[in-house]
Amino acid sequence: QLPYPDEAPPVEELFAMVDRDIQENGQWFGRVAIGEEWVFGDDVSAISRIRGVFPRDEIEVHYNNGRRQSTRIIELYIVDDRGQVQSTSLRKPGDLQAAVDCLRQRVPGARFADYSDMGSMARQE
């Protein structure tokens, strides 16, 4: 998710750029690192392109053969200026909240809302 994808440097240089930013400026929140220019999770996003941040912390309940089973879902969704979505699963709710708080400081102009509101952002673009 580069600012100008058509002018992208070679892949090795891109990896080096992200690695440098995370090493020099990165803060880790579980599996997510947030630098000055990049967010590194299951995918990589350029901070300059982020338009929406949607945390998801939900408990899903399933019933199977009369037994109740629950699953906690902790995920961070980032939407860029092209409507592409990056998602990363986390283990701890505290890591999710800390990552969102950090992104609020780095991308104050982005929309911050619950995961359930992410679809309304896609319809607006």
Salt bridges, closest charged atoms under 4 A:
GLU36 OE2 - ARG106 NH2 3.72
ASP42 OD1 - ARG31 NH2 2.38
ASP57 OD1 - ARG72 NE 2.83
GLU58 OE1 - ARG56 NE 3.15
GLU60 OE2 - ARG56 NH2 3.29
GLU60 OE1 - HIS62 NE2 3.72
GLU75 OE1 - ARG56 NH1 3.26
ASP80 OD2 - ARG82 NH2 3.23
ASP81 OD1 - ARG49 NE 2.73
ASP81 OD2 - ARG51 NH2 3.87
